[in-house]
Every structure is written in C-alpha cells, then in structure tokens.
Amino acid sequence: MVDEALSAGAVARRLGVAVTTLRTWHQRYGLGPSEHIPGHHRRYTPSDLVRLEIMRRLTAEGVSPAEAARWARQAPDPTVNGTVTPTRVHPTGRDGGGTIPVGRAGPAARGLARAAMRLDAAAISETIAHALAADGVVATWDSLLRPVLAGIGERHAATSGLIEVEHLMSRCVSEALAAASRAKVPTGPARILLSCADEEQHTLPLEALAAALAEAGVSYRMLGARVPVAALVEAVNRTGPAAVVLWSHTRATADPAQLSALLAAPRRPLLVLAAGPGWRADTLPAGVVRPVDLAEAVSLSAAVRDALHQSRRD
C-alpha cells in the first residue's frame, strides 16, 4: 500500500474513516500504530494499514467491531518480500458493488469514496477540510472532489442507486466550500457575478469557483441555482459587474440566448464566461469565453478585476 510509516491523519484519509475512529480502534481493540521513534508520535506501518483495511472492510459489511478486530489481529503477516499485499473490497449491496470508481485519483480520493459509501459524514468532512487547508481549493476540487463526485454520478447512471450517497456528499462538499469562502473574505467591491443558467440546479462547481475566488482575494456575488435570464440581466444592470460567470452542467440548460442577453445588457460586463460541460464551443456568441477548468476561470476573473483596477489608476 505504502512503503513509509504514516500519521493517523494520513491513514484516516486513505481508509476513508475519521481520525476519532482510528483512535477508538486503537484504544478498544489494539489496532494502533506500531512504529515508535523516541520523541515522536507513533506511526502506522504498512502492516498496520493492511490490518486496518481488514477492520474497515469487515465493519462496513456488518461484522461487529470486536469480531472484525479479532480477524484483523489474527491475519497473517500482510507483507511479502517487503511489499504489502493489498486487500480486496468485495462488492456488496443492491447497487452493484461496494466501491465508487475514481479513476487515477490518489489514495485520498479513494478514502473519500469509501467514506461516502458508508455515509460517514464526519470522515467526509474531515478529509475535505484537510485537503482544502493543505492544497487549496483548485487542487482539492480537481484531484479529490471532482473524481469522487464523477464516480458517484457514473455509478448512479449505471445502477440508478447511490442517491443517498450523492445527497450526503453534496451537502458535505457544499458546507466545506462555504467554510473555505468565509475563511478568507476579499476586500473591495464585488465585481464578479456568479450564476447558474436558467433551470440549472447543479451548483457545486460554482460554489468551488466562489471559494477559489475568495482564496485568491477576488470579491464576487453568488446568485446560485436556476436564475431566469431576465433576473440575471436585471442583476447585471443593478450591480455593473466586470465579469459574469454563467454555469451550465447539461446541454438542456445551455441556451446560448442567455449569453446573448448578457452581451446586450445596458451595463454589459467586460467578460462573459460560459462555464461548465453543458456549453458547446460552436454555439457560443462572439465575445464569450469558455474556460477549460476551474483554474482558468479563477485566472480570467482575477485578470479582469486587475484590468479594471489598473484602468481606474490610469
């Protein structure tokens, strides 16, 4: 699994459990870190990780913690020739399997997916908060949150299940992004307007953009989901934003007429961004920019803000 010993936080993220859960397993069942260096906190070795994976898998399948711990402690030495033999998570449940696919995403994403499948809100929130603090909004979105959310969507499309997983995960992500936005409130006027397209209900990517803008020191206004084009144009005319980001997740909500209405507004913004997979590049009106990802949307928004500030100085 890994070659180096890890802290409790790193192990929790890999397994998709809360750190408090690891402490409980250590205190009650003796499944704790075995590497000890004087003057340092104990660390989890690869053998510890494999036993903890057995514990996690069995408890997720309904085995009592005490019984699962007994099996984990009695497991044979999990290392072979200095490497760790990974344990398998067997498919369970009516939804066609016990895992969420995350592609090539790393251990933290796989741990988050496991926590989501268990509906473990504490572990989900803990993993997201740690990633935001350590890596920032853009990297957390691209490397952790988006792969897991896409995996849940993929599984739902194939099985019509995991609705409860998607709802809990979305709530935890939304709360974490809101907390990140509040942690660094930009100063100055809000010159970036964020809005979903008419009838568009998928707001998480727009919330990620809001948190990333706050992190970059760019002030914004968020209108949220399902904004009719007349209301959006009215908001533009009332606030005079330098840039408008219009998010569309699906082709059904990506009507280019909404973008044309923004370009024709009396207080036309300097920049109109058509964000999201719903928009088709060949249908966008002239003058509309389609950012390729979250990082580019942040960069473009910051650039137009800076250009406006510079023009005022000149």
C-alpha positions in Angstrom: 0.0 0.0 0.0 2.8 2.4 1.0 6.4 1.9 1.9 6.7 4.6 4.6 5.0 4.9 8.0 2.2 7.4 8.1 0.4 9.6 10.7 -3.1 9.0 11.9 -4.5 11.7 9.7 -2.9 10.2 6.6 -4.2 6.8 7.4 -7.7 8.1 8.1 -7.7 9.7 4.6 -6.5 6.5 2.9 -9.1 4.4 4.6 -11.9 6.9 4.5 -12.6 6.9 8.2 -12.4 9.7 10.8 -9.3 10.0 13.0 -11.6 9.5 16.0 -12.5 6.1 14.6 -8.8 5.2 14.4 -8.3 6.2 18.0 -11.3 4.1 19.0 -10.0 1.0 17.2 -6.6 1.6 18.9 -8.0 2.1 22.4 -10.6 -0.7 22.3 -9.1 -3.3 20.0 -5.4 -2.7 20.0 -5.2 -1.9 16.3 -2.9 1.1 16.7 0.3 2.4 15.2 3.3 0.0 15.8 6.3 2.1 14.8 7.7 4.2 17.7 10.6 6.6 17.5 11.5 8.2 20.8 10.4 11.8 21.0 7.9 11.4 18.1 4.3 10.3 17.7 3.7 6.7 16.9 3.3 6.0 13.1 1.3 3.4 11.2 3.4 0.9 9.2 2.2 -0.9 6.0 1.3 -3.9 8.1 -0.8 -1.7 10.4 -2.6 -0.3 7.3 -3.5 -3.7 5.9 -4.9 -4.9 9.2 -6.9 -1.6 9.5 -8.2 -2.2 6.0 -9.5 -5.6 7.1 -11.1 -3.9 10.0 -12.7 -1.2 7.8 -13.9 -3.7 5.2 -15.5 -6.2 7.7 -17.3 -3.5 9.8 -18.6 -2.0 6.5 -20.0 -5.4 5.7 -21.9 -5.6 9.0 -19.4 -7.6 11.2 -19.3 -6.3 14.7 -16.2 -4.2 15.5 -15.0 -6.7 18.2 -15.2 -9.6 15.8 -13.7 -7.6 12.9 -10.8 -6.6 15.2 -10.2 -10.3 16.1 -9.9 -11.3 12.5 -7.7 -8.3 11.7 -5.3 -9.1 14.6 -5.2 -12.8 13.6 -4.5 -12.0 9.9 -1.2 -13.4 8.6 1.8 -11.1 8.1 0.5 -8.9 5.2 3.9 -8.2 3.8 5.5 -10.4 1.1 9.2 -9.7 0.2 9.0 -6.3 1.8 5.8 -5.2 -0.1 2.3 -5.1 1.0 -0.3 -7.3 -0.5 -3.5 -5.2 -0.9 -6.8 -6.5 0.4 -9.8 -6.6 -1.8 -13.1 -4.9 -1.0 -15.7 -7.3 -2.1 -18.9 -6.0 -3.8 -21.8 -5.6 -1.6 -25.4 -4.3 -1.8 -28.0 -3.9 -4.4 -26.2 -1.1 -6.2 -23.9 -3.4 -8.0 -20.7 -3.0 -5.9 -19.2 -1.7 -2.8 -16.9 0.9 -4.3 -17.1 4.2 -6.2 -14.7 4.5 -9.2 -12.3 7.4 -9.0 -10.1 6.6 -12.0 -6.4 7.5 -11.4 -7.1 9.7 -8.4 -4.9 9.1 -5.4 -5.4 7.5 -2.0 -7.2 10.4 -0.5 -9.9 10.3 -3.2 -10.3 6.5 -2.7 -10.6 7.1 1.0 -13.2 9.8 0.5 -15.1 7.4 -1.8 -15.1 4.8 0.9 -16.4 7.3 3.4 -19.1 8.3 1.1 -20.3 4.8 0.5 -20.5 4.3 4.3 -22.4 7.6 4.6 -19.7 8.7 7.1 -20.3 12.4 7.2 -17.6 13.0 9.8 -14.9 11.3 7.8 -16.1 13.0 4.6 -15.9 16.5 6.1 -12.6 15.8 7.8 -11.0 14.6 4.6 -12.2 17.6 2.6 -11.3 20.2 5.3 -7.7 18.7 5.5 -7.3 18.9 1.7 -8.6 22.4 1.5 -6.2 23.6 4.2 -3.2 21.7 2.7 -3.7 22.0 -1.0 -6.1 24.9 -1.6 -9.5 25.0 -3.4 -8.5 24.4 -7.0 -6.3 21.3 -6.3 -8.8 19.9 -3.9 -11.6 20.2 -6.4 -9.6 18.8 -9.3 -7.8 15.9 -7.5 -10.2 15.0 -4.8 -13.8 16.2 -5.1 -14.4 16.0 -8.8 -13.2 12.4 -9.2 -15.4 11.2 -6.3 -18.5 13.2 -7.5 -18.0 12.0 -11.0 -17.7 8.4 -9.7 -20.9 8.7 -7.8 -22.6 10.0 -10.9 -21.2 7.2 -13.0 -22.5 4.6 -10.6 -25.9 6.2 -10.4 -26.2 6.3 -14.2 -25.4 2.6 -14.3 -27.5 1.4 -11.4 -30.0 4.2 -10.5 -28.6 3.9 -7.0 -26.5 5.9 -4.6 -28.9 8.8 -4.4 -28.4 9.0 -0.6 -24.6 8.9 -1.2 -24.8 11.8 -3.6 -27.0 13.9 -1.3 -24.8 13.4 1.7 -21.6 14.0 -0.3 -23.0 17.1 -1.9 -24.0 18.6 1.4 -20.6 17.9 3.0 -18.8 19.4 -0.1 -21.1 22.5 0.0 -20.5 23.1 3.7 -16.8 22.7 3.3 -16.6 25.1 0.4 -18.8 27.6 2.2 -16.4 27.4 5.2 -13.4 28.0 2.9 -15.2 31.1 1.4 -15.8 32.5 4.8 -12.3 31.9 6.0 -10.9 34.5 3.6 -13.3 37.2 2.8 -11.9 39.5 0.0 -11.9 43.3 0.4 -13.2 45.7 -2.2 -16.3 45.8 -4.4 -17.7 42.5 -5.7 -17.1 42.8 -9.4 -17.5 39.2 -10.4 -21.1 37.8 -10.7 -21.6 34.0 -10.4 -24.8 32.4 -11.6 -26.3 29.2 -12.8 -28.1 29.1 -16.1 -31.9 29.1 -16.1 -33.2 25.8 -14.7 -29.7 24.6 -13.8 -29.6 23.1 -10.4 -26.0 21.8 -10.2 -24.3 24.4 -8.0 -21.3 22.7 -6.5 -18.8 23.7 -9.3 -20.0 27.3 -9.0 -19.5 27.0 -5.2 -16.0 25.7 -5.8 -15.3 28.7 -8.0 -16.6 31.1 -5.3 -14.3 29.5 -2.7 -11.4 29.7 -5.1 -12.0 33.3 -5.9 -12.2 34.1 -2.2 -8.9 32.3 -1.7 -7.4 34.4 -4.5 -8.7 37.6 -2.9 -11.3 38.3 -5.6 -14.7 39.6 -4.4 -17.8 38.1 -6.0 -21.6 37.9 -5.8 -23.3 34.5 -6.0 -26.8 34.2 -7.3 -27.0 30.4 -7.2 -29.2 27.9 -9.0 -31.9 28.3 -11.6 -31.6 32.0 -12.4 -34.0 33.1 -15.1 -32.3 35.2 -17.8 -34.5 38.3 -17.1 -33.4 38.2 -13.4 -29.8 37.7 -14.4 -29.8 40.7 -16.7 -31.5 42.8 -14.0 -28.8 41.8 -11.6 -26.1 42.8 -14.1 -27.8 46.2 -14.7 -28.1 46.8 -11.0 -24.6 45.9 -9.9 -22.4 46.5 -13.0 -20.1 43.5 -12.7 -16.8 43.4 -14.6 -17.3 39.7 -15.3 -20.2 37.3 -15.3 -19.8 33.5 -15.0 -22.8 31.5 -16.2 -22.6 27.8 -15.2 -24.4 25.1 -17.2 -23.9 21.4 -16.3 -26.1 19.9 -19.0 -27.0 20.7 -22.6 -30.6 21.1 -21.5 -29.8 24.3 -19.6 -27.1 25.6 -22.0 -29.2 28.0 -24.1 -26.9 30.5 -25.9 -29.6 33.1 -25.9 -28.8 33.6 -22.2 -25.3 34.6 -23.1 -26.5 36.9 -25.9 -28.8 38.6 -23.4 -25.8 39.3 -21.2 -23.9 40.8 -24.1 -26.8 43.0 -25.0 -27.4 44.3 -21.4 -27.2 48.1 -20.9 -24.4 47.6 -18.5 -22.6 44.9 -20.5 -19.8 43.2 -18.5 -16.3 43.3 -19.7 -16.1 39.5 -19.7 -18.8 36.8 -20.1 -17.6 33.3 -19.1 -19.6 30.2 -20.2 -18.5 27.7 -17.6 -19.4 24.0 -17.4 -19.8 21.0 -19.7 -23.2 22.0 -20.9 -21.9 24.7 -23.2 -20.8 23.8 -26.8 -18.0 25.9 -28.1 -19.5 26.1 -31.6 -22.8 27.6 -30.3 -21.3 30.4 -28.1 -21.9 34.0 -29.2 -18.9 36.0 -30.3 -17.1 37.6 -27.3 -18.0 34.8 -24.9 -15.1 32.9 -23.3 -15.4 29.2 -22.3 -12.8 28.4 -19.5 -11.4 24.9 -19.7 -11.3 24.3 -16.0 -11.7 25.9 -12.5 -8.1 27.3 -12.5 -8.7 29.1 -15.8 -12.0 30.5 -14.6 -10.2 31.9 -11.5 -7.4 33.3 -13.6 -9.7 35.0 -16.0 -11.8 36.5 -13.3 -8.8 37.8 -11.4 -7.3 39.3 -14.7 -10.5 41.3 -15.5 -10.6 42.5 -11.9 -7.0 43.6 -12.1 -7.5 45.3 -15.5 -10.4 47.3 -14.1 -8.3 48.4 -11.2 -5.5 49.4 -13.5 -7.7 51.4 -15.8 -9.0 53.4 -12.8 -5.5 54.2 -11.7 -4.6 55.4 -15.2 
